[in-house]
Amino acid sequence: MSYSTDNLVSQKPICVTGASGFIASHIVRELLSRGYQVRGTVRNAENQEKYAYLYNLEGANSNLELVSANLLAPEGFKSAIEGCEYVIHTASPYALNVKDPQKDLVDPAVNGTRNVLEAAINCQTVKRIVLTSSVAAITDEPDENEVLTEKNWNEKSSLTRNAYYYSKTMAEKEAWRIVEEQKPNFDLVVINPFLVIGPSIIPGLNTSNELFVDILSGKYPGIMSLTWGIVDVRDVALAHILAMENPESSGRYLCANTTISMKKFVEFLRKEGYDNFKLPKLSMDSSIGNLIVLLSSYLQPKGVGDYLRTHIGKTPNFDNNKIRRELGLEFIPLEDSIRETIADLQRWGHVKTS
Ligand code: NAP
């Protein structure tokens, strides 16, 4: 990829919404390391102590500013985006189990996206918005017979089925609708990551890394027939920045390295000597095991139950050519991501050996 970023590393800040998030904090770190000025939005910027992990990043002293904005309130984004040429919009609730899917997921995801895009339209200086969508906007029921690409759209999720997936689909559609109808001065580029793992800058445990915690701490009764598409958080952060920097980037980018089944994952952990964790032992990755999981899924919280019913026995199959070819992204090897994620979960005290 040969293009110059000299013009981008200017005095104009890059706005990163939801800077306090797992993915966004890596985006902020990478932007700072490249010399960019960053204006991050958080929910409560007055509480500087809460965001010490961002203020402590290298370069933050001179180049990071945090401002308050809530997805449900347009005003915050107007001032946050003022004077910016690039906006990386990552803020969106990420949770499988919520009380009220409309209020807790869809409203903030969709209205928040609309508020950010409309603020960008009004302020006139924005050239590009990079939006963090998800593979959840591509499918909610992967099937190994269908190779997923950027052309696929999730048409099955709803408020009562994989509501988080629905929120991401509706939010991304809203962004494309606004661009299509209002033809703003900026273009929209979308990153659609699969399950994101990796070391965390933020102290809290992210929903996607929680999967590791559950597997390492004996929460799973047995090895189920589950297979995940996976990508390292550092690659996801880099993908956003490459999408911002590269003048030629356009459309959606499916962002996933590879897949791994729960069986292969547990085998890898045993081989690597992680036996001192409470790894699942019982084999449930058979047709009878699948049936048991399906039946017991109705006893799980709604979001987990939906997930199990739409993913058990299924293997995602995808084509990640576009992001590698157009953005030049080279993925961190999965084994390294796994090792570094576990070391980091231990460092934060999220997992303990038995
Ligand atoms: P995260 O750590 O939970 O980050 C979510 C961010 O959104 C946080 O900064 C959060 O702020 C902010 N947010 C949520 N509701 C808000 C509201 N009402 N007003 C303002 N900010 C709000 O999760 P993440 O994994 O980094 O997710 C970031 C983005 O990546 C999301 O769009 C998510 O859908 C997408 N994504 C994640 C994965 C994954 O596996 N992790 C995969 C695909 C796509 P607080 O810190 O104040 O809560």
Residues whose N, C-alpha, C, O or C-beta is under 5 A from the ligand:
A	BS01	NAP	G18 A19 S20 G21 F22 I23 A24 R43 A69 N70 L71 L72 T90 A91 S92 P93 Y94 P108 T132 S133 S134 V135 P193 F194 L195 V196 S208
